[in-house]
């Protein structure tokens, strides 16, 4: 008869890992980051290219070094766990690209005001 553990009705489909599903990681709630909008993001880690951050809705984000006002002169390691005000530069990428530069936030504000009126 064969091994009952290998019977076709016992074969399980591959396990889906939500932690590896990019859409689950990127958009965990119905609220999604909006281009040119500002958010308070939490710094999760420092990488050679910038900061890994998370938005309030759990969406993964990235602030590259050129968009971090504390780089290269500041102590980026001390920013882990802190909250930074940042603006969304690209909401189509995964992770979402943000800037913590005051100039970029001001430009985004003027763009939002221009589209609203």
C-alpha positions in Angstrom: 0.0 0.0 0.0 2.9 2.4 0.6 3.7 4.8 3.3 0.6 6.6 4.6 2.6 9.7 5.4 3.5 10.1 1.7 0.0 9.7 0.4 -1.1 12.5 -2.0 -3.9 13.6 0.3 -1.3 14.3 3.0 0.9 16.6 0.9 0.8 20.1 2.3 1.0 23.2 0.1 4.2 25.2 0.6 4.0 27.4 3.7 3.4 31.0 2.9 5.5 33.2 5.0 3.9 36.6 5.5 7.2 38.0 6.7 8.6 37.4 3.2 5.6 38.7 1.4 6.6 42.2 0.2 3.1 43.5 0.0 2.4 42.4 3.5 5.5 44.1 4.7 4.9 47.3 2.7 1.2 47.8 3.2 0.2 46.3 6.6 -2.8 48.5 6.9 -5.2 50.3 4.6 -3.4 53.6 5.3 -0.4 53.9 2.9 2.3 56.5 2.7 1.4 59.4 0.3 3.9 61.2 -1.9 5.0 64.5 -0.5 3.3 63.9 2.9 5.3 64.1 6.1 5.4 61.4 8.8 7.1 60.8 12.1 9.2 57.7 11.4 11.1 55.6 13.8 14.7 54.7 13.0 15.2 50.9 13.1 18.8 50.5 11.9 21.8 52.2 10.4 23.1 50.8 7.1 26.2 51.9 5.0 23.8 53.6 2.6 21.4 55.2 5.1 18.7 54.6 7.7 16.1 51.9 7.8 12.9 53.4 9.2 9.3 52.4 9.8 6.3 54.7 9.2 3.4 54.9 11.8 1.4 52.3 9.8 4.2 49.8 9.8 5.4 50.5 6.3 9.1 50.0 5.8 11.0 53.1 4.7 14.6 54.2 3.9 16.4 57.5 4.2 19.6 57.5 2.2 22.6 59.2 3.6 22.2 62.2 1.2 18.7 62.8 2.7 19.8 62.6 6.3 20.8 66.0 7.9 23.1 64.3 10.4 25.2 62.5 7.7 28.3 62.5 7.5 29.1 64.6 10.5 26.6 63.2 13.0 26.4 60.1 15.0 24.0 58.0 13.1 24.2 55.0 15.5 22.7 57.2 18.3 19.6 57.8 16.1 18.4 54.1 16.3 15.1 54.1 18.2 14.5 57.8 17.7 11.6 59.4 15.8 12.5 61.6 12.8 10.2 63.9 10.8 10.5 62.9 7.1 8.7 63.4 3.8 7.9 60.7 1.3 9.9 61.2 -1.9 8.9 58.0 -3.7 5.9 56.0 -2.5 6.1 53.4 -5.3 9.4 51.8 -4.2 9.8 49.2 -1.6 10.9 50.3 0.9 9.4 53.7 0.6 12.0 56.5 0.0 12.0 59.4 2.4 14.0 62.6 3.2 14.6 64.1 6.6 16.0 67.3 5.1 14.2 70.5 6.0 14.5 71.8 2.4 12.8 68.7 1.1 10.0 69.0 3.6 9.5 72.6 2.7 9.3 71.8 -1.0 6.8 69.0 -0.3 4.7 71.4 1.7 4.6 73.9 -1.1 3.7 71.1 -3.6 0.9 69.9 -1.3 -0.4 73.5 -0.9 -0.2 74.0 -4.7 -2.3 70.9 -5.5 -4.8 71.6 -2.8 -5.7 75.1 -4.0 
